[in-house]
Amino acid sequence: MNFKSEENVFRLFVRMSGGRVRVSRRGWVRDGDRDCETLSEVGEWDGWLSGTSSVPDGVPVRVDENEMTLLMPVDADICAGDYVVYSQPQAEGQPFYITGTPVRFPTHIEVKVRKKAII
């Protein structure tokens, strides 16, 4: 079955109401006798983040953790364990780590992301 028109509607939706998702892939480089973690940028796509912050404004906390769902186009190169930054034109981007394997649908990709920010 061809889902091209539904995919186009999804792309229009995230372009109009979503933000940009920059994906970086974690890797390891040998530095003498130890391994060092590196991040290499994979690409940037339109996306939409579903969910709300787990910490209300004005509440003092040390660590802000919450899980949300990130929706991306079907051609996005995203894997479990990738590091993503979601940004909107009116807000500053925040880091997220992907906690599960992306679920691929004919029209889009859904992936659970977990934010962990030390405040």
C-alpha positions as CSV (number, residue, x, y, z in Angstrom):
1,M,0.0,0.0,0.0
2,N,1.3,3.5,-0.9
3,F,1.3,6.0,2.0
4,K,3.0,8.9,0.1
5,S,0.1,11.4,0.7
6,E,0.0,10.6,4.4
7,E,3.7,10.9,4.6
8,N,3.5,14.3,2.9
9,V,0.8,15.5,5.4
10,F,3.1,14.4,8.3
11,R,6.1,16.3,6.8
12,L,3.9,19.4,6.4
13,F,2.7,19.1,10.0
14,V,6.2,18.8,11.6
15,R,7.5,21.6,9.3
16,M,4.7,24.0,10.4
17,S,4.4,23.1,14.2
18,G,7.5,21.2,15.1
19,G,11.2,21.9,15.3
20,R,14.6,20.7,14.1
21,V,16.3,17.5,15.3
22,R,20.1,17.2,15.1
23,V,21.3,13.6,15.4
24,S,24.7,12.6,16.6
25,R,26.0,9.0,16.8
26,R,28.2,7.9,19.7
27,G,31.4,6.0,19.0
28,W,34.7,5.1,20.5
29,V,38.3,6.1,19.6
30,R,41.4,4.5,21.1
31,D,43.6,7.1,22.8
32,G,46.8,5.3,23.9
33,D,45.7,2.7,26.5
34,R,42.1,3.9,26.9
35,D,38.9,4.3,24.9
36,C,37.4,7.8,24.5
37,E,33.7,8.4,23.6
38,T,33.1,10.6,20.5
39,L,30.1,12.1,18.8
40,S,29.8,12.3,15.1
41,E,27.0,14.3,13.5
42,V,24.7,12.2,11.4
43,G,22.3,14.9,10.1
44,E,19.4,17.2,10.8
45,W,15.7,16.7,10.1
46,D,12.3,18.2,10.9
47,G,10.6,16.6,14.0
48,W,8.0,17.0,16.6
49,L,8.4,16.3,20.3
50,S,5.4,15.0,22.2
51,G,5.2,15.3,26.0
52,T,5.7,17.9,28.7
53,S,8.5,18.6,31.2
54,S,8.3,16.6,34.4
55,V,9.4,19.6,36.5
56,P,7.0,22.5,36.9
57,D,8.5,26.0,36.7
58,G,9.8,27.3,40.0
59,V,10.3,23.9,41.7
60,P,13.9,23.4,42.9
61,V,15.4,20.1,41.7
62,R,18.9,18.7,41.1
63,V,18.1,16.5,38.2
64,D,15.3,16.9,35.5
65,E,14.5,13.6,33.9
66,N,11.5,12.8,31.7
67,E,10.6,10.6,28.8
68,M,8.9,11.9,25.6
69,T,8.2,10.6,22.1
70,L,10.0,12.1,19.1
71,L,8.3,11.9,15.7
72,M,10.6,12.1,12.6
73,P,10.3,11.6,8.8
74,V,10.8,8.1,7.5
75,D,14.1,9.0,5.8
76,A,15.8,10.1,9.1
77,D,18.9,8.2,10.0
78,I,18.3,7.5,13.7
79,C,19.3,4.4,15.8
80,A,19.0,3.3,19.4
81,G,21.6,5.1,21.6
82,D,22.0,8.2,19.4
83,Y,22.2,11.6,20.9
84,V,19.7,14.1,19.7
85,V,19.1,17.8,20.2
86,Y,15.6,19.1,19.6
87,S,15.2,22.8,19.0
88,Q,12.3,25.1,18.1
89,P,12.7,28.7,16.6
90,Q,11.5,30.3,19.9
91,A,13.3,28.0,22.3
92,E,16.8,26.8,23.0
93,G,17.6,23.2,22.1
94,Q,17.9,20.6,24.9
95,P,19.8,17.3,24.8
96,F,18.1,14.0,24.8
97,Y,19.3,10.4,24.7
98,I,17.4,7.8,22.8
99,T,16.4,5.0,25.1
100,G,14.8,2.5,22.8
101,T,14.8,1.3,19.3
102,P,13.0,3.6,16.8
103,V,9.6,2.2,15.6
104,R,9.2,2.7,11.9
105,F,5.8,3.3,10.3
106,P,5.0,3.9,6.6
107,T,4.6,7.6,7.3
108,H,7.0,8.4,10.1
109,I,9.4,7.2,12.8
110,E,8.6,7.2,16.5
111,V,11.3,7.0,19.2
112,K,11.2,7.3,23.0
113,V,13.8,9.8,24.2
114,R,14.9,10.5,27.8
115,K,16.1,13.9,29.0
116,K,18.6,14.0,31.8
117,A,19.7,17.5,32.7
118,I,21.5,18.4,35.9
119,I,20.2,21.7,37.2
